[in-house]
Amino acid sequence: MALAWLATALPADAEHEVYYRYTVLGYVKDARGQPLVGRQLELIREKTGFSYAGETDATGFYLIIARLGDESVGESLTLRIERASTRLVARFDPTNHTDERGTRVDVEGTTLVERSAWFAATLAAALDSSTR
């Protein structure tokens, strides 16, 4: 569902332009590596307290889109799932209005692991699978 929204939002008005969007995505799996379906996640902007919700699909994949502008670079975020959470920092080049902004955080049991280098490939694969 979130993927369909993102795919249709790409050519939309300024609110949905890349410089107003920060995406956190990843996979949620149990300690044995099995995907967890229907798990609720929450991304919280520490500056404002505003939160964005996400939910895992049948493969354990989730995608959360937060509204962060150029001025939000370096802002602290908290990703929470059940009793586990991790602090993130919104890292991106505020002068780059072409590339998608975001990070990948995988949940493995009760451990949250940020894999920002995998973000672009994971987002591309997710968008590709949503258009099939």
C-alpha positions, -999 to 999 in steps of 0.1 A, spaced: 0 0 0 27 25 9 46 15 -22 17 23 -44 14 57 -28 51 65 -33 50 54 -69 21 77 -77 35 105 -56 68 108 -75 55 132 -102 31 151 -79 32 186 -64 59 201 -42 47 184 -10 58 151 -26 90 163 -42 121 145 -30 133 175 -10 102 172 13 104 134 18 126 111 39 119 74 36 128 47 62 123 12 50 135 -23 58 126 -58 68 113 -72 101 123 -107 110 123 -129 141 154 -142 157 153 -172 133 152 -150 102 115 -155 95 95 -125 83 70 -110 107 38 -99 91 15 -71 102 39 -55 127 34 -19 134 64 5 133 65 42 142 90 69 131 91 98 154 106 133 147 123 142 179 121 180 171 84 180 167 72 148 183 52 141 152 51 104 142 46 84 110 33 49 110 42 18 89 33 -19 88 51 -49 75 37 -69 46 38 -106 39 76 -105 34 82 -85 65 89 -54 44 79 -19 57 82 16 42 76 48 62 76 82 45 82 112 67 79 149 57 114 164 61 126 194 42 161 206 33 163 223 67 158 189 85 193 175 76 209 162 108 175 160 126 171 132 152 145 105 145 134 74 165 123 42 149 102 21 172 87 -14 169 70 -29 199 95 -25 228 126 -20 206 138 13 192 168 30 177 179 66 171 185 77 136 199 109 121 184 123 89 215 123 66 213 137 31 227 164 9 202 193 11 214 206 -23 205 173 -40 169 175 -52 172 145 -75 181 114 -54 156 99 -29 165 106 7 163 79 34 178 49 51 172 12 56 168 -2 90 162 -39 94 148 -55 126 164 -89 134 147 -102 165 149 -73 190 179 -57 173 175 -28 149 203 -25 123 208 5 101 221 -3 66 220 31 49 242 19 20 214 -5 10 187 21 9 187 31 -28 188 -5 -40 161 -16 -16 138 13 -26 144 6 -63 136 -31 -59 104 -22 -39 92 2 -65 100 -22 -93 80 -50 -76 51 -26 -70 47 -19 -107 45 -55 -118 
